[in-house]
Every structure is written in C-alpha cells, then in structure tokens.
C-alpha cells in the first residue's frame, strides 16, 4: 500500500477560499451592474464540494459559503431540480449531480493540453518517482487538471480536481512568478488580507520564488506549503485561449531534497514542458542568463 505524504487541512483551505470568494463577489456586485448575485451564489454552492467531499448538508454548505442557511436551502433546492445536485433522502445531504459531472467532463475532454501532456508527464513521474501535476490558477488556489504518479511507495494523495494554495506551493509560486507584476501584486495583497499572521513568511517565499524564476524559469517550494513536501514547478502558456498553466514535480522531502530538485529534476522538468509546448505548437522560452551584479 502506498504511503501518503501529509497534506494541509482541506477544511481550513476551503473556508479561507470561501471568504476570499465572498469578498471578491461583494466587490464585483457593488462595481458591476451586470453582476448576477443569485447566479454567483449558486455557483459558490457547487464550488463547496471538493475532492473527498461526497456529501454535504445545508448547514455545512452555509458555513463554507458564508450565506444564511435559508438562502442555501433555496439554492440547493433549485440546483437539485436542475440536476446539478442530488439529495440523498436517508441522510438529508447533497452530492454533486449528473449535470455537474457533464459540465466537468465536457471541459476536461476539450482540454487538449491534457492529452498532449499526460504521456510526457507519466514518463517524468516514472523517471523521478514523484507526483507530476498540471495545474492552473483558480482564485487563490492552484487546481489540478492532470496528475501522474509513479509506483513509488511514497506519494502525495492528490488527484484531478484537488486544490493547493497559490502562495506557498511550488505550482502557485511558479504561477505568481510568471505572471505580470501588476497581477502578482494584486494577488499578493489578497493573500495577505486572508492570512495576516503568516504573511511575512509567505511574502518572503513569493519574493524568493520570483527571483529564482527569473534566473532559472522554475520556482522551488521546500516545506513552504507542507513541512514534509518539496516541489519544483515551471509555468507556460498552452495557447488556444487557455490560461497560464504550471507543471510541477513534488514528493516527500526526504526523497526530494532541494539540491536534487534544482540539479537533477529541473532540467527534466523544463525539457518536458518544452516537449509539451512543441506538441501544442507553442514556443518555449529559455531562462535568460543571470548577469553578475553591476554588469549592464
């Protein structure tokens, strides 16, 4: 049986993310007359279900959404009527319905970057003994779009649909480092507002990742997110109207010390992304050489 590396508490991550969504939705509602609050709240209810959450009751959804239970009751009733939720009579709880599954399946089937990337990711996972993940940013999280793992007895219990934090994971740090400075500054402010206590440590990690990425086109996370998990990631634009994505290699810290990540894994990671971009018809940019201080 595979040994699973410890993960961050998903409940804490989800409540934090819901708070961020509430604040973002409130801002949008007050600034944009085209913003439909009822639709946003319905989508928030669906977003409450995460990998590992098979069933949720109205009061659990209300707590995660930050909405009154009476409002949630009306929303879940409507979503059930439309097939996006299914009520389990014995427990009075809800699970995602077939209409939701159809939406997700349609998106994944049409995400051709997954078909291109998967065999290359599986090869990298087998070679390194790590978990190799394709992710994209969703608010203050990185969402797993594809995940490949080796037969190693030590692995991470994450899969397609899992979420990891933007500000501390290797994938999130690479994404932040690769995006325009103005966008990064806005997201950093939102991360700071949600976690004032840990912000000095988080900010230090982000700034270090930006510097590392500018020099190597990769960002490393050595216990920034979970103490015993190390990872390295790079970002790329898949084109075809798709958002910035990242490819990461991660595993237990004992198997993946920083030196191994940077000296052995990084070249193979960049080579894999180069192959993905080539197969997608995109151009891979090599990191610029680092100039000594004082040189123009």
N, C-alpha and C positions, 0 to 999 in steps of 0.2 A: 504494500500500500504506500502511495506517495506521501511524503511528509510535506505538509503545507506550511509555508512561512507565515508568520503572524501578520495580520492586517490591521489597519486603523479601524476604529469603531464606526461601522457604516451608519448607525443611527445618528451619531454626532455629526457626521459629514452631511447627512441628508437634512437634518434640522437647520444646520448652518446654511446650506444651499437654499432651502425654502425661504429663510429670512432674506437672503440676497435676492431671490426672485420677487418676493413681496415688495421690497424696496424698489427694485427695478420697474416692476409693473406699476407701482404707485406713481413713479416719476413719469413713465410713459403716458399714463392715464391723464395726468394733470397737464402735460405738454402737448398731447396729440389728440385732437378731436376725433380722429379716425380709429382710435384705440377702443376695442370692444372688451370691456371688463369681464362680462359674463363668459365670453369665449376663452379669455386668458385664464379665468378661474377653473373652467372645465379642463383645460389642458394641464393646469397645475395639479389637479386631482389625478390625472393619468400619470403625471411625472412622479407622483409619490411612490409608485411601485418601482422597486429596484430589484436587481438580481438578488435572489434569495427571499424576496417578499412575495410569497404565493397568495396570501390572503391578508386583507386589511379591513378593519371595521371603520364605521363612520367616524368614531371618536379618534381613532388613530390617524385617519386622513386629515381630520380637522386640526389635530395637533401639528402635523407635518406641514400643512398648508398655512396655518395661522389664520384660519377662517372660522366663523361661528359654525357649530355643529348643524344648526338648522339650514344654513346655506349649503353645507356639504351634503346634507341629506337630499336636498333638491337636485344638486348636481349629480350625485351618484344615481338617483332615480332616472334622470334624463339620460345619462350615459348608458345605463342598463337597458333602457328602452331602445337605444340606438345600436346596441350590440358591442359597445366599447368596454363595458364592464359586465360581469356575470355575478349574480347574487347566489351565494351558497346557502340554501334555506336552513340547513342544520346548524350552522354557526352564525348566520346573520352577517357574515363577512363577504367582501367582494374580491374577485380576482379579475385580471385583465380578460376581456372578451375576444372573440374571434375577429371582430372588426379592427381592433387594435393590432392584433397579430398580422392581419392582412396589410395594414399600413407599414409596419416594420419590415415585413417580408418584401414588400414592393421596393422599399428604399434600399435594402441590402442587396437584392437581386440586381438592381440597376446601378449599384455602386461598383462599376467595373474595375476600379483600382484594387478591390479585394481579390478579384480573380487573378489579376496580374501579380499582386504582391504575395499571395498565400504560398505558392511553391517556393519562392525565394525566401520567405520568412521561415518556412518549415526547415529548409536546408540550413539556415543560420541557427535555428534553435537546436537542431540535431548536432551541429558542429560545436556549439558553445555550451550546451547543456542548460541554456537559460530559457526564460519566457520572452518571446519576441511579440511585441504588440504594435498594431496600427491604431492610432488614436487621433481624435480631433477635439477641439475645444467646444464645450457646451457651458456657457456662462463661466463659473469659477471651477469647473471640473474638466478633466480630460476623459472622453468617452471611448471605450474600447470598441472599435469597428471590426477588428480581426485579431485573433490571438493564436499563436502556435507555441507548443512546448515540446521539450524533448522527453525522453524516457527516464530522465534523472529522477532519483528518489526524493530530491529536494526541489520543490517548485512553488509557485505562487498560485493561490486559489482564486484566480481572476479569469474572466472569460468575456465573450462578446456581450456588450451591454453594461459591463462593470464601469464604475467611475472612480477616478483617483484625483487627488487635489491638484489644482493648477499651480499653486505657489511653491510646492515642495517636491513633487515627483519629478523624475528625470524628463518624462514626456512634457509635463507642464512647463518646466524650466526652459526646455528647448523651444517650445512654442512661444513663450514670452520673449525669449532672446531673439527669435527670428522675425517677430512682428515689428511694425513701425513703432518708433519710440513713443509717439503720442498715444497710441492704443495701449502700449505696455504701461504707460504712466497711469492711464485711467483704470486699468485692471488692478494695478498695484494699490491704488487708492481704495478700491472696493475690497480687496483682500485685507488691507489694513483696518478698514472700518469693521470688518467681521471678526477680526482676531487681534485686538489691540495688544493683548498681553504677550503674544508670541511674535508680534510684528518685527521687532528689531532683529530677531533670529531669521525670520522669513525674508525680510528685506536684504539682509546680508547674503543669504543664499541666492536670491534672484540676481543681485548685482554681480556676484561672483560668476554666476552662470552666463550672464550677458558677456562678461569679459572673456570667459572660456570659449563661448560660442563664436565670438568674433575672431578668435585665434585658430580654432580647430573645427568649427562648424558642428560641434557637439556640446552637450551640457551633461554634467555628471551630478547625480544625487547619491550621496553616501550617508545614508541614515537621516536625511533631511525630512523624509516623509514617515517612514517606519524604521526604527533603530536598526533592525537586523536585515534590511533590504537595501541593496545597492543597485544602481542602474545608470545607463547612459543612453542618450537619445539624440536624434537629429530631426530637423523639420524639412519639409519640402512642399512645393505646390504641385498637386497632381494635375492641375488644369481642368478643362471640360466643365468649368463653372463650380468646381468643388473647392472647399475651404482649405486653408493651410492644415496639413496633417503632420504627424510625427511618427517615427519608427523608433522603438525603444528596445533595449536588451536589459533584462533585470533578473535578479535572483538573490539567493541568500548571501549575506555579506561575507561569510566565511569562504564561499566558493568564488566570489567576485570582488576581490579587493580592488581598490581604486587603481592601483598600478596595472592590474590585468585589464580592467575596463579601458583604460586610456591607451595602453600599449598594444594589447592583443585584440580586444573587441572593437575598438573604434575604427580601425582600418576596414574590418569586415562589415561593420555596420554601414559605413559610407559607401563601400562597394555595392552592398545590397540595395541601398537607396538609388545609387547610380544606375543599377540594372532596372529597377522599377521605373525610374523616370525615362530611361531609354525605351523601355517597352511601351510606355504611355506616350512617347513622342515628345517628352519634355527635356529640357536642358539642365543638367546638373552643374552647379557652380562650386568649384573647389574653394576651400577657405583661402583667404588672402594671406600671404606670408606675414609673420609678425616682425615689424621693424624694431630694432633696438631703440631704447629711449633716446630722444634728442636728434634722431635721424628724420629728415623730411619725408 
